[in-house]
Amino acid sequence: MKGITYQEIEIGRKAEISKTITEADIVLFAGVTGDFNPVHLDQVWASNSFFKGRIAHGMLTAGLISAVLGNKLPGPGTIYLKQSLEFTAPVRIGDTIKAEVEVIEKLEKGRVKFKTTCTNQEGKTVLLGEAEVIPPR
């Protein structure tokens, strides 16, 4: 399986995936990364936080962007170079997150810039950013 090459990519092209965030996702992400912040794992502690309850790790949400870039657009063989992120709203257990990428610029040296957005099931934006990748050759 091969992804879309630089020559095949067109400005405005989009791809997306959706995933419902589970308790297991958060616990497993904490175990893999070592981020055991109680706002993610301890309901009692998190209920007294700014968020009034547990939230998913921001980087768990951002990881969905990686899945779109690596699996769909440009797809297999993509090299992920840069990512800017702005977390605009919390993600909670049970939220269904849509991660979308859109080609916004073809750069020099075979690189491509994407607008990256994650929204929840209510259409609220939870993450904004830009990514830069090298598509497969």
Residue pairs with C-beta under 8 A, 6 or more apart in sequence:
1 75
1 76
2 75
2 76
2 77
2 136
3 73
3 74
3 75
3 76
3 77
3 78
3 135
3 136
4 73
4 74
4 75
4 135
4 136
5 74
5 135
5 136
5 137
6 106
6 110
6 112
6 134
6 135
6 137
9 73
9 74
9 103
9 106
9 112
9 135
10 103
11 103
11 104
11 105
11 106
12 102
12 103
13 73
13 102
13 103
14 73
14 100
14 101
14 102
14 103
15 68
15 72
15 73
15 100
15 101
16 68
16 72
16 98
16 99
16 100
16 101
17 64
17 67
17 68
17 71
17 72
17 98
17 99
18 96
18 97
18 98
18 99
19 64
19 96
19 97
19 99
20 94
20 95
20 96
20 97
21 56
21 60
21 61
21 91
21 92
21 93
21 94
21 95
21 96
21 97
22 93
22 94
23 93
25 56
25 60
26 40
26 41
26 54
26 56
26 57
26 60
26 93
27 41
29 35
29 56
29 57
29 59
29 60
29 63
30 36
30 40
30 41
30 57
33 57
33 59
35 57
35 59
37 57
38 45
38 46
39 45
39 46
39 49
39 51
39 54
39 55
40 46
40 54
40 55
40 56
40 57
41 54
42 54
43 53
43 54
46 52
46 53
46 54
46 55
47 53
51 90
53 92
54 92
54 93
55 90
55 91
55 92
56 90
56 91
56 92
56 93
56 95
58 85
58 87
58 91
58 127
60 91
61 87
61 91
61 97
61 99
61 118
61 126
61 127
62 83
62 85
62 118
62 127
62 129
64 97
64 99
64 118
65 83
65 99
65 101
65 116
65 118
65 127
65 129
65 131
66 80
67 99
68 99
68 100
68 101
69 78
69 80
69 101
69 114
69 131
69 133
70 76
70 78
70 80
72 101
73 101
73 103
74 112
74 133
74 135
74 136
75 136
76 136
77 135
77 136
77 137
78 133
78 134
78 135
78 136
79 133
79 134
80 131
80 133
81 111
81 132
81 133
81 134
82 130
82 131
82 132
83 116
83 129
83 130
83 131
83 132
84 129
84 130
84 131
85 127
85 128
85 129
86 127
86 128
86 129
87 126
87 127
88 125
88 126
88 127
88 128
89 120
89 124
89 125
89 126
90 126
91 97
91 118
91 120
91 126
95 120
95 121
95 126
96 120
96 121
97 118
97 119
97 120
97 126
98 118
98 119
98 120
99 116
99 117
99 118
100 116
100 117
100 118
100 119
101 114
101 115
101 116
101 117
101 131
102 114
102 115
102 117
103 112
103 113
103 114
104 113
104 114
104 115
104 130
105 112
105 113
106 112
106 113
107 113
107 132
109 134
110 134
110 135
110 137
111 132
111 133
111 134
112 132
112 133
112 134
112 135
113 130
113 131
113 132
114 130
114 131
114 132
114 133
115 129
115 130
116 127
116 128
116 129
116 130
116 131
117 125
117 127
117 128
117 129
118 125
118 126
118 127
119 125
119 126
120 126
